[in-house]
């Protein structure tokens, strides 16, 4: 369920009334999909940021799980040289994906 403005609802009702869709639900599903397609670049950028957030979250959990290990247990990112958690999949600084060989 979602709330729409009267103006948006009128546009959706127009699509149904002219026979393009059998219901408001179908019309809204179509318009939602088209909006996502139109903003594909934004969603790609958000997906990349979400990967970074997940990596940082994993690193924080690893630090807590290891009792806040000392800096010597960290390793250096081969791309930017910053300290990285041994369990990180991405460097939280530069975003480089770390291969298994680069992980501890």
Buried (B, 14 or more C-beta within 10 A) or exposed (E): EEEEEEEEEEEBEEBBEEEEBEEBEBBBEBBEEEEEEEEEEEEEEEEEEEBBEEBBEBBEEBBEEEEEBEEEEBBEBBBEEEBBBBBBBBBBBEBBEBEEEBEE
